Amino acid sequence: MSIFLSFTKSQFITLLGLLKLIRFPNLIIIVFTQLFTSIFLIHEGKVHFFNVINDIKFLFLIISTNLVAAAGYIINDYYDVKIDAFNKPKELVVDRLIGRRIALLLHMVMNIIGLFLSAFVGLKLAIVTFSVIFFLWIYSNNLKRKVFVGNLLIALLTALSLIIVALYYNKNTAIVMYYAFFSFLITLAREIIKDMEDIPGDELHGCKTLPIVYGIKKTKNIIYIILFVLILSLLIITLKINSLGLYFVVFLETVLLFYIYKELYFADKKKDFKHLGQLCKIVMVVGIISMIFFQK
């Protein structure tokens, strides 16, 4: 009986490690982003939730996106084992809870299934999915260690998770492009902040990230500019759309962004930058919720 309980506990710990490896909360955010984009931006709230998920091809699109994203997180941790062992040893999953071979196998299987599902949806999506898989691998293997290029790529791929919904419905609406731009900016800021959090390990292993090459002060100035553009875009969308609910959400987002401004100014420790990264994620989640209040 004790052996059985021990085995079950071991399996549970491995499962938790896997969920951590694939960034399960981030995948949930992607699911809601694509669902909300379809329901509230593409269909303007005129369709029911079940009408959207009953579309098998759209459901495959969501699953494909999440499988490829999960595979991207896995290959990123696979290549970053040594860096993560230095920067965050307690959070290490690959080589501690899940073997490197298993991680690589999971990466391959998820990508293959994701690509197969996207091909079922359509050739256009399959080409986009294959490109994303390729660039995520290039990013993890090389680009993330380059100045700004890796940050830019991840921000673009994040924005793409909204754009492919518009491509699926063949409706490249301006509002979807706005939300993609919003997602791009807040992700770009968050990725740069994460680089500031990971300076010790990145520097030790020869990475050439923005804070390592240009220093903390200049890197902060870049983030200030990104946040300013983000606040400006929020004000513009508020003036264009007449929705009381959206006014409230935009006000909340603006307050959060000014708070990030203040916290960033005083940030100088690893825990400070980790806190800022979490705040950026909250801004993103609130942005997704704001789709509910969109009215044309």
C-alpha positions in Angstrom: 0.0 0.0 0.0 2.8 2.4 0.9 4.6 1.6 -2.4 1.4 2.4 -4.3 0.9 5.7 -2.4 4.6 6.6 -3.1 4.2 5.8 -6.8 1.1 7.9 -7.0 2.8 10.8 -5.3 5.7 10.5 -7.7 3.3 10.6 -10.7 1.5 13.6 -9.3 4.8 15.5 -8.9 5.8 14.6 -12.4 2.4 15.8 -13.7 2.8 19.1 -11.8 6.3 19.4 -13.4 4.8 18.8 -16.9 2.1 21.5 -16.3 4.8 23.9 -15.2 7.0 23.0 -18.2 4.3 23.7 -20.7 3.3 26.9 -18.8 -0.3 25.7 -18.4 -1.6 29.1 -17.1 -0.2 30.8 -20.3 -2.0 28.2 -22.4 -5.3 29.0 -20.7 -4.7 32.6 -21.6 -4.2 31.7 -25.2 -7.4 29.6 -25.3 -9.5 32.5 -23.9 -7.7 35.0 -26.2 -8.7 33.1 -29.3 -12.2 32.3 -28.0 -12.9 36.0 -27.0 -11.4 37.2 -30.3 -13.9 35.0 -32.2 -16.9 35.7 -30.0 -16.5 39.4 -29.2 -14.3 40.8 -32.0 -15.1 38.8 -35.1 -18.7 38.1 -34.3 -19.3 41.2 -32.1 -21.0 39.1 -29.4 -23.7 38.0 -31.7 -22.9 34.3 -31.4 -23.1 31.9 -28.4 -20.0 30.3 -26.9 -21.2 26.9 -27.9 -21.7 28.0 -31.5 -18.0 28.9 -31.7 -16.7 25.7 -30.1 -19.0 23.5 -32.2 -17.0 24.7 -35.2 -14.6 21.7 -35.3 -12.1 23.5 -37.4 -11.9 26.4 -35.1 -11.5 24.0 -32.2 -8.6 22.4 -34.0 -7.1 25.8 -34.6 -7.2 26.5 -30.8 -5.7 23.0 -30.0 -3.1 23.4 -32.6 -2.0 26.8 -31.3 -1.7 25.5 -27.8 0.2 22.4 -28.7 2.7 24.4 -30.7 3.0 27.0 -27.9 3.5 24.2 -25.3 6.1 22.6 -27.5 7.9 26.0 -27.8 8.0 26.3 -24.0 9.5 22.8 -23.7 12.2 23.3 -26.3 13.0 26.6 -24.7 13.6 25.0 -21.3 15.4 22.1 -23.0 18.1 24.5 -24.3 18.1 26.6 -21.2 18.8 23.9 -18.6 22.2 25.3 -17.6 21.0 28.9 -17.5 17.8 28.0 -15.5 19.8 25.8 -13.1 21.7 29.0 -12.2 18.9 31.6 -12.4 16.1 29.6 -10.9 17.3 26.2 -9.6 14.1 25.5 -7.5 11.9 26.0 -10.6 13.9 23.7 -12.9 11.8 21.0 -14.5 13.9 19.5 -17.3 16.6 17.2 -15.9 15.1 17.4 -12.4 11.5 16.2 -12.8 11.4 15.3 -16.5 14.3 13.8 -18.4 15.8 15.7 -21.4 14.9 12.8 -23.8 11.3 12.8 -22.6 11.1 16.6 -23.0 12.5 16.4 -26.5 10.0 13.6 -27.4 7.1 15.6 -26.0 8.2 18.6 -28.1 8.3 16.6 -31.3 4.9 14.9 -30.7 3.1 18.1 -29.8 4.5 19.8 -32.9 3.5 17.0 -35.2 0.0 16.8 -33.8 -0.3 20.6 -33.9 0.8 20.7 -37.5 -1.5 17.9 -38.5 -4.5 19.6 -36.9 -3.6 22.9 -38.6 -3.4 21.1 -42.0 -6.9 19.8 -41.4 -8.1 23.4 -40.9 -6.5 24.6 -44.1 -3.2 25.0 -46.0 -2.8 28.6 -45.1 -2.9 27.8 -41.4 -0.6 24.8 -41.8 2.0 27.1 -43.4 1.7 29.6 -40.6 2.0 26.8 -38.0 5.1 25.3 -39.6 6.7 28.7 -39.7 5.9 29.2 -36.0 7.4 25.8 -35.1 10.6 26.7 -37.0 11.0 30.1 -35.5 10.3 28.9 -32.0 13.1 26.3 -32.4 15.5 29.0 -33.9 14.6 31.3 -31.0 15.3 28.7 -28.3 18.5 27.4 -30.0 20.0 30.8 -30.9 18.0 33.9 -31.2 17.0 34.4 -27.6 20.7 35.0 -26.9 20.9 37.8 -29.4 20.2 41.5 -28.6 16.5 42.3 -29.0 15.8 39.8 -31.8 14.5 37.1 -29.5 12.3 39.5 -27.6 10.8 40.8 -30.9 10.2 37.4 -32.3 8.3 36.2 -29.2 6.2 39.4 -29.2 5.3 38.9 -32.9 4.4 35.2 -32.3 2.1 36.2 -29.4 0.4 38.7 -31.6 0.0 36.1 -34.3 -2.2 34.0 -32.0 -4.9 36.7 -32.5 -4.2 37.3 -36.2 -4.7 33.7 -37.2 -8.2 33.9 -35.8 -8.9 36.7 -38.2 -7.2 34.7 -41.0 -9.4 31.7 -40.2 -12.6 33.8 -40.6 -11.0 35.8 -43.4 -11.9 39.0 -41.6 -8.8 41.1 -40.9 -10.8 43.6 -38.9 -9.0 46.7 -37.5 -10.0 45.9 -33.9 -8.3 42.5 -34.1 -5.2 44.1 -35.4 -5.4 46.6 -32.5 -5.6 43.8 -29.9 -2.7 42.0 -31.7 -0.7 45.3 -31.5 -1.6 45.6 -27.8 -0.5 42.0 -27.2 2.7 42.6 -29.1 3.7 45.6 -27.0 2.9 44.2 -23.6 4.7 40.9 -24.5 7.7 42.8 -25.7 7.9 44.8 -22.5 7.5 41.6 -20.4 10.2 39.7 -22.4 12.7 42.5 -21.9 11.9 42.7 -18.2 12.5 38.9 -17.9 15.9 39.4 -19.4 16.7 41.9 -16.6 15.5 39.3 -14.1 17.8 36.6 -15.7 21.0 38.7 -16.1 23.3 36.6 -13.8 22.8 33.2 -15.6 22.5 34.8 -19.1 25.7 36.7 -18.7 27.5 33.6 -17.4 26.5 31.6 -20.5 27.4 34.3 -23.0 23.9 35.6 -23.8 23.8 39.1 -25.4 20.5 40.4 -24.1 19.5 44.1 -24.0 20.4 44.6 -20.3 23.7 42.8 -20.6 24.8 44.8 -23.7 23.3 48.2 -22.9 22.9 48.1 -19.1 19.8 48.3 -16.9 19.3 52.1 -17.2 19.1 52.1 -21.1 17.0 49.0 -21.1 14.5 50.6 -18.7 14.3 53.6 -21.1 13.3 51.2 -23.9 10.6 49.8 -21.8 9.4 53.3 -20.8 9.0 54.0 -24.6 7.1 50.7 -25.2 4.7 51.4 -22.2 4.2 55.0 -23.4 3.1 53.7 -26.9 0.9 51.2 -25.2 -0.9 53.9 -23.1 -1.2 56.1 -26.1 -2.9 53.3 -28.1 -5.3 52.7 -25.2 -6.3 56.3 -25.3 -6.9 56.2 -29.0 -9.1 53.1 -28.9 -11.1 54.7 -26.1 -11.9 57.7 -28.3 -12.9 55.5 -31.2 -15.2 53.1 -29.4 -18.3 54.1 -27.4 -18.6 51.6 -24.6 -18.9 52.5 -20.9 -17.5 49.1 -19.9 -14.5 49.5 -22.2 -13.9 53.0 -20.7 -13.6 51.4 -17.2 -11.2 48.7 -18.4 -9.0 51.1 -20.3 -8.8 53.3 -17.2 -7.8 50.2 -15.1 -5.2 49.3 -17.7 -3.8 52.8 -17.7 -3.5 52.9 -13.9 -1.7 49.5 -14.0 0.7 50.7 -16.7 1.5 53.9 -14.8 2.1 51.7 -11.7 4.5 49.5 -13.7 6.3 52.8 -14.8 6.8 53.6 -11.1 7.8 50.1 -10.0 10.2 49.9 -13.0 11.9 53.1 -12.0 12.8 51.8 -8.5 13.4 48.1 -9.6 17.0 46.9 -9.1 16.6 43.3 -7.7 15.6 40.0 -9.2 12.4 39.9 -7.2 11.5 43.4 -8.4 11.7 42.3 -12.1 9.8 39.1 -11.4 7.0 41.2 -9.9 7.0 43.5 -12.9 6.7 40.5 -15.2 3.7 39.3 -13.3 2.1 42.8 -13.5 2.6 42.7 -17.3 0.7 39.4 -17.4 -2.1 41.0 -15.4 -2.3 43.8 -18.0 -2.6 41.2 -20.7 -5.4 39.3 -19.0 -7.3 42.5 -18.4 -6.8 43.4 -22.0 -8.4 40.1 -23.0 -11.3 40.7 -20.7 -11.9 44.1 -22.3 -12.9 42.3 -25.5 -16.3 41.6 -23.8 -17.1 45.3 -23.8 -16.2 45.9 -27.5 -19.0 47.5 -29.5 -18.7 48.6 -33.1 
